[in-house]
């Protein structure tokens, strides 16, 4: 019996080493050179091509960066490899060096080359840290998306927003640090929450609104939130696998609609409710990385327009106030009203959201009250009825600030439609707070004291790169 056990042990040991050695053995992928370029370096999975004007060691550092991204994203996180890497190495072309395709491109840009293989462009000015980590990983993830049918601009409605948000999500997922992504992207969404979550390249006149055109990049934080709140580290992977057969059958599906269905089918959760809770946490960036978020946003606020707070209230006057017209929220968007003057006792809040947007689409309102007290935040969801509540009491003693985190969703697909509302703060002295539906965040999971109201009471790295250059010069 002992001899049999020994033989079995040796067999298992051999199998372990054999299959693991096979798994880490170097792949023998072929190199393609469709543009007949003479300057290149290559690694196991990648080839970097350029014309002239860069040192070879810069290209080698890019290869090292990409091989690390390969290990993290393809091996550790199990995303599908780019289709071309089933047989060939993935090509990267350094723009600004002459001779390469898209030589005038700044930042980064994922492409299908002249042989219809995935590849991407990186400008020579990106070959410096931390630009390199952000740009290389972001564009590499775009090529990974090709395996799920999402690299084409016509793959589905809203694919541009989804692709950019997920590519930025991949950067901290790859490097296990968030400061680089936050420094380069967070303000693009954080400063303009009144624009739709899936709005790609919105614009407004004036240099102070420069960041707005990269709104889609900053929405990566929504997917970080969904990973945590669903307690599923494979959330993004599973979502892409869910999308793959859908995209293969039709290019008429909407990315945000499919995200809603995916969250409902796989986690039994309402994406609209999760979005409202996400908006509430963003009032004061109530995350483990809050210090980093607030620091980078404070720096960027010095140079760019910050419309995170739609209105600041200094005096409680017991009057109804119309929402500021300039920052009226679109659909899948938000407004924040911040009350600075806090008195002891209970605070009364009123809210009335219009039934319809200015283009006639039905509105779904969700409002969370965020109470900042002793360095912690409390969250109370207002029990709206048909988007309204005349008066609701909340305990405000010893609070340093009270926020209305107003989330609006709608079935409309218009990115321009806006939704109006009005609100009221009043003070009634030492009174008992009303029974409340209070949403409590613990370890990034949602729990609730009562049933959470889920129905409201009834493609380019260029913009990131240009911003980084401007940011450094200011």
C-alpha positions in Angstrom: 0.0 0.0 0.0 2.9 2.4 0.8 4.4 1.7 -2.6 1.2 2.5 -4.3 0.8 5.8 -2.4 4.4 6.7 -3.4 3.7 6.0 -7.1 0.5 8.1 -6.9 2.4 10.9 -5.2 5.1 10.9 -7.9 2.4 10.9 -10.6 0.6 13.8 -9.1 3.9 15.7 -8.6 4.9 15.1 -12.3 1.4 16.3 -13.4 1.7 19.4 -11.3 5.1 20.4 -12.7 4.3 19.3 -16.3 1.1 21.3 -16.6 2.4 24.4 -14.8 5.6 24.4 -16.8 3.5 24.1 -19.9 1.3 27.1 -18.7 4.3 29.4 -18.2 6.3 28.2 -21.2 7.0 30.9 -23.7 4.5 31.2 -26.6 5.8 31.0 -30.1 3.7 33.7 -31.7 4.7 35.1 -35.1 5.7 38.6 -35.8 3.8 40.6 -38.4 5.2 43.7 -40.1 2.4 45.0 -42.4 3.9 48.4 -42.9 7.5 47.1 -43.6 9.1 49.1 -40.7 12.8 48.6 -40.0 12.9 49.7 -36.3 11.3 47.3 -33.9 11.8 45.3 -30.7 9.7 42.4 -29.6 8.7 40.3 -26.6 6.7 37.2 -26.1 3.3 38.8 -26.9 4.1 42.2 -28.4 6.1 44.0 -31.1 6.8 47.7 -30.9 7.5 49.5 -34.2 8.8 53.1 -34.7 10.4 55.3 -37.3 13.1 57.4 -35.7 13.6 59.8 -32.8 13.3 57.4 -29.8 15.8 55.3 -28.0 15.4 51.5 -28.0 15.3 51.3 -24.2 12.1 53.3 -24.3 10.5 50.7 -26.5 11.8 47.9 -24.3 10.2 49.6 -21.2 6.9 49.7 -23.1 7.3 45.9 -23.8 7.9 45.3 -20.1 4.9 47.3 -19.2 2.7 45.4 -21.6 3.9 42.0 -20.5 3.0 42.9 -17.0 -0.4 44.0 -18.2 -0.7 40.6 -20.0 0.0 38.6 -16.9 -2.4 40.6 -14.8 -5.3 40.9 -17.3 -5.0 37.7 -19.3 -3.6 35.2 -16.8 -4.7 36.5 -13.4 -8.0 38.1 -14.2 -8.7 35.7 -17.1 -9.9 38.1 -19.8 -9.8 36.7 -23.3 -6.6 37.6 -25.3 -6.9 39.9 -28.3 -8.0 37.8 -31.3 -4.8 38.4 -33.3 -2.7 36.9 -30.4 -4.1 33.5 -31.1 -1.4 33.4 -33.8 0.5 36.7 -34.0 2.1 39.1 -31.6 0.2 42.3 -30.9 1.7 45.3 -32.8 2.2 48.8 -31.2 3.2 51.7 -33.4 4.9 54.8 -31.9 3.4 57.9 -33.5 5.4 61.1 -33.9 8.4 59.1 -35.2 7.6 59.1 -38.9 6.7 56.2 -41.3 4.2 54.5 -38.9 0.5 54.6 -39.6 -1.4 57.4 -37.9 1.8 59.2 -37.3 0.1 62.4 -36.4 -1.9 60.8 -33.5 -1.4 62.2 -30.0 -2.0 60.1 -26.9 -3.2 56.6 -27.8 -5.6 55.0 -30.3 -6.7 51.4 -30.8 -7.0 50.4 -34.5 -7.6 47.5 -36.9 -4.5 47.7 -39.2 -4.3 47.2 -42.9 -4.6 43.5 -42.4 -7.6 43.9 -40.1 -5.6 42.8 -37.0 -5.9 44.6 -33.7 -3.1 47.0 -32.9 -2.7 50.3 -31.2 -0.9 53.6 -31.6 1.0 55.3 -28.8 2.6 58.7 -29.2 6.3 58.9 -28.4 5.5 61.5 -25.6 3.6 58.8 -23.7 6.7 56.7 -23.2 7.3 58.1 -19.8 5.9 57.1 -16.4 3.1 57.4 -15.3 1.8 58.2 -18.8 3.2 54.8 -19.9 1.3 52.7 -17.4 -2.0 54.6 -18.1 -1.7 54.8 -21.9 -0.3 51.3 -22.6 -2.7 49.5 -20.3 -5.7 51.5 -21.5 -5.1 50.8 -25.2 -4.2 47.2 -24.5 -7.6 46.7 -22.9 -9.2 48.1 -26.0 -7.7 45.3 -28.0 -8.9 42.8 -25.4 -12.4 44.1 -25.9 -12.1 42.9 -29.5 -12.4 39.4 -28.3 -15.9 40.3 -27.1 -16.9 42.1 -30.3 -16.5 45.6 -28.8 -13.5 47.1 -30.7 -15.7 48.4 -33.6 -17.3 51.8 -33.1 -20.6 50.3 -34.4 -20.6 47.3 -32.2 -23.5 48.5 -30.1 -25.2 51.8 -29.0 -23.0 53.4 -26.4 -20.0 51.2 -27.0 -17.7 54.3 -27.1 -18.6 55.2 -23.5 -18.4 51.6 -22.3 -15.1 50.9 -24.0 -13.4 54.0 -22.6 -14.8 53.5 -19.1 -13.7 49.9 -19.0 -10.3 50.6 -20.4 -9.7 53.2 -17.7 -11.0 50.7 -15.1 -8.3 48.2 -16.3 -5.4 50.5 -15.2 -5.9 50.4 -11.4 -7.0 46.7 -11.8 -3.6 46.0 -13.5 -1.3 48.1 -11.4 -3.2 47.8 -8.1 -2.9 51.5 -7.5 -5.5 54.2 -8.3 -3.7 57.5 -8.1 -2.5 57.6 -11.7 -6.0 57.0 -13.1 -7.7 59.4 -10.6 -5.1 62.1 -11.3 -5.8 61.9 -15.1 -9.5 61.0 -15.3 -11.6 61.4 -12.2 -12.4 65.1 -12.5 -13.7 64.6 -16.0 -16.7 62.9 -14.5 -16.6 64.3 -10.9 -16.8 67.9 -12.0 -19.8 67.4 -14.3 -22.2 64.8 -12.7 -25.2 66.6 -14.4 -24.2 65.0 -17.7 -25.4 61.5 -18.5 -23.3 58.6 -17.3 -22.9 57.3 -20.8 -22.4 60.7 -22.5 -19.3 60.5 -24.7 -17.4 63.7 -25.6 -19.8 66.3 -24.3 -18.6 69.8 -24.7 -19.1 73.4 -23.5 -17.4 76.6 -24.6 -14.4 77.8 -22.6 -11.0 76.5 -21.6 -12.3 76.0 -18.1 -14.5 73.3 -19.4 -11.7 71.4 -21.2 -12.1 68.3 -19.0 -15.8 67.9 -19.9 -14.9 66.4 -23.3 -13.3 63.4 -21.6 -16.4 62.7 -19.4 -16.5 59.1 -20.4 -13.0 58.4 -19.0 -13.9 59.4 -15.5 -16.9 57.0 -15.3 -14.5 54.2 -14.8 -15.2 54.8 -11.1 -18.7 53.5 -11.6 -17.4 50.1 -12.6 -15.0 50.1 -9.6 -18.1 50.7 -7.4 -20.1 47.9 -9.1 -17.2 45.5 -8.5 -17.3 46.3 -4.8 -21.0 46.6 -4.2 -21.8 43.3 -5.9 -18.9 41.7 -4.0 -17.8 40.2 -7.4 -14.1 40.7 -8.4 -15.1 39.2 -11.8 -17.9 41.6 -12.4 -16.3 43.2 -15.5 -15.2 39.9 -16.9 -18.6 38.4 -16.5 -20.3 41.4 -18.0 -18.1 41.2 -21.2 -18.8 37.5 -21.4 -22.5 38.3 -21.1 -22.2 40.9 -23.9 -20.3 38.7 -26.4 -23.2 36.7 -27.8 -25.5 39.7 -27.7 -23.1 41.8 -29.8 -22.6 38.9 -32.2 -26.3 38.8 -33.0 -27.1 42.5 -33.2 -25.5 46.0 -33.1 -28.7 47.7 -32.1 -28.4 46.9 -28.4 -27.7 49.7 -25.9 -24.7 49.3 -23.6 -26.4 50.9 -20.5 -29.6 48.9 -21.0 -27.6 45.7 -21.2 -25.7 46.7 -18.0 -29.1 47.1 -16.3 -30.3 43.7 -17.5 -27.0 42.0 -16.5 -27.0 43.4 -13.0 -30.7 42.3 -12.5 -30.2 38.8 -14.0 -26.9 38.0 -12.2 -27.2 39.8 -8.9 -30.9 40.5 -8.4 -30.2 44.2 -8.0 -31.6 47.3 -9.6 -28.9 49.3 -11.4 -31.0 52.4 -11.0 -30.9 52.0 -7.2 -27.2 51.2 -7.2 -26.6 54.3 -9.3 -28.4 56.4 -6.7 -26.3 55.0 -3.9 -23.2 55.6 -6.0 -24.2 59.2 -6.5 -24.7 59.5 -2.7 -21.2 58.2 -2.0 -19.7 60.6 -4.5 -21.0 63.6 -2.5 -17.9 63.5 -0.4 -16.1 60.6 -2.1 -16.8 58.2 0.7 -14.4 55.5 -0.4 -11.2 53.9 1.1 -9.3 56.1 -1.4 -11.1 59.3 -0.4 -7.8 61.2 0.5 -6.4 60.6 -3.0 -9.6 61.6 -4.7 -10.1 64.8 -2.7 -6.4 65.7 -3.2 -6.3 65.3 -7.0 -9.7 67.0 -7.4 -8.5 70.0 -5.3 -5.5 70.4 -7.5 -7.5 70.2 -10.7 -10.1 72.6 -9.3 -7.5 75.4 -9.6 -7.5 75.2 -13.4 -10.8 73.8 -14.4 -14.5 74.5 -13.8 -15.9 72.4 -11.0 -19.7 72.0 -11.1 -19.9 69.0 -8.7 -22.1 71.1 -6.4 -25.1 72.5 -8.2 -25.9 74.9 -5.3 -24.6 75.6 -1.9 -27.2 76.7 0.8 -25.9 79.0 3.6 -29.2 80.0 5.2 -32.2 77.9 6.0 -35.1 80.1 4.9 -38.0 77.6 4.9 -38.6 78.5 1.2 -38.9 76.3 -1.9 -36.0 76.8 -4.3 -35.9 76.0 -8.0 -32.9 73.9 -9.2 -30.2 76.0 -10.9 -31.0 76.0 -14.6 -27.3 75.8 -15.8 -26.7 72.5 -14.1 -30.1 70.8 -14.5 -29.3 67.0 -14.7 -29.7 64.9 -17.8 -30.9 61.3 -17.6 -28.6 58.9 -15.6 -27.1 62.0 -14.0 -27.0 63.8 -10.7 -27.1 67.1 -8.8 -25.8 67.9 -5.4 -27.3 70.5 -3.1 -25.1 71.2 -0.1 -26.3 72.8 3.2 -23.5 74.3 5.2 -25.5 76.0 8.0 -26.5 73.2 10.5 -28.4 73.7 13.7 -29.3 71.3 16.4 -32.5 69.3 16.3 -34.2 68.0 13.2 -34.0 69.3 9.7 -37.0 69.2 7.4 -36.5 68.5 3.7 -38.9 68.8 0.9 -38.4 67.7 -2.7 -40.5 67.8 -5.9 -39.1 66.4 -9.1 -40.9 67.2 -12.4 -42.8 64.2 -13.8 -41.3 64.8 -17.3 -38.1 66.1 -18.8 -38.1 69.1 -21.1 -38.5 66.7 -24.1 -41.4 64.8 -22.5 -39.7 61.7 -21.1 -40.9 60.3 -17.8 -38.5 60.9 -14.9 -37.5 58.5 -12.1 -36.1 60.4 -9.1 -34.1 59.0 -6.2 -32.8 61.3 -3.5 -30.4 60.4 -0.7 -29.6 62.7 2.2 -26.0 62.5 3.1 -25.2 63.7 6.7 -21.6 64.3 7.5 -20.9 63.9 11.2 -17.7 63.3 13.1 -15.8 62.3 10.0 -18.4 59.8 9.0 -21.3 59.8 6.6 -24.9 58.7 7.2 -27.2 58.0 4.2 -31.0 58.3 4.3 -33.1 57.7 1.2 -36.1 60.0 1.0 -39.3 57.9 0.5 -40.5 59.8 -2.5 -44.0 59.3 -3.8 -44.2 60.0 -7.6 -41.0 61.9 -7.3 -42.1 64.1 -4.5 -42.2 64.5 -0.7 -43.6 67.6 0.9 -41.7 67.4 4.2 -39.4 64.8 5.8 -37.5 65.2 9.1 -34.0 64.0 9.6 -31.7 64.2 12.6 -29.1 66.9 12.0 -27.5 67.5 15.4 -23.7 67.9 15.3 -23.6 67.5 11.5 -20.9 69.4 9.7 -22.8 69.3 6.3 -26.0 67.9 4.8 -26.2 67.0 1.2 -29.1 66.2 -1.2 -27.7 63.6 -3.6 -30.2 63.8 -6.4 -30.2 61.0 -9.0 -32.3 61.0 -12.1 -32.9 58.1 -14.5 -35.1 57.8 -17.5 -35.8 55.4 -20.3 -35.2 58.2 -22.9 -32.0 57.9 -25.0 -31.7 61.6 -25.5 -28.4 63.0 -24.0 -29.7 66.6 -24.1 -33.0 66.3 -22.3 -32.9 67.9 -18.8 -35.0 67.4 -15.8 -36.1 70.1 -13.3 -36.9 69.9 -9.6 -37.2 72.1 -6.6 -36.2 71.6 -2.9 -36.7 73.1 0.5 -34.8 73.1 3.8 -36.5 74.2 7.0 -35.7 73.9 10.7 -38.2 72.8 13.3 -36.1 72.6 16.5 -35.8 69.6 18.8 -38.3 67.2 17.2 -38.4 63.5 16.7 -37.1 62.4 13.3 -39.6 60.6 11.0 -39.3 56.8 10.5 -36.7 56.3 7.9 -35.4 54.0 5.2 -31.7 54.3 6.0 -29.2 52.8 3.7 -26.0 51.8 5.4 -22.7 51.0 3.6 -20.6 48.4 5.3 -17.5 47.0 3.6 -18.9 48.3 0.2 -22.0 46.1 0.6 -25.5 47.5 0.7 -27.7 46.5 3.6 -30.9 48.2 4.8 -33.0 48.6 7.9 -36.2 48.4 5.8 -36.8 47.6 2.2 -34.7 49.8 -0.1 -36.9 51.7 -2.5 -35.8 50.6 -5.9 -38.3 52.4 -8.1 -38.0 56.0 -7.1 -41.1 56.0 -5.0 -43.7 54.8 -7.6 -12.6 55.5 -28.3 -9.2 57.2 -27.7 -6.7 57.9 -24.9 -6.0 61.3 -26.6 -8.1 63.4 -24.2 -6.4 61.9 -21.2 -3.0 62.5 -22.6 -3.6 66.1 -23.6 -5.1 66.9 -20.2 -2.0 65.4 -18.5 0.2 67.7 -20.6 -1.9 70.8 -19.7 -2.0 69.8 -16.1 1.7 69.6 -15.8 2.2 73.0 -17.3 -0.1 74.7 -15.0 
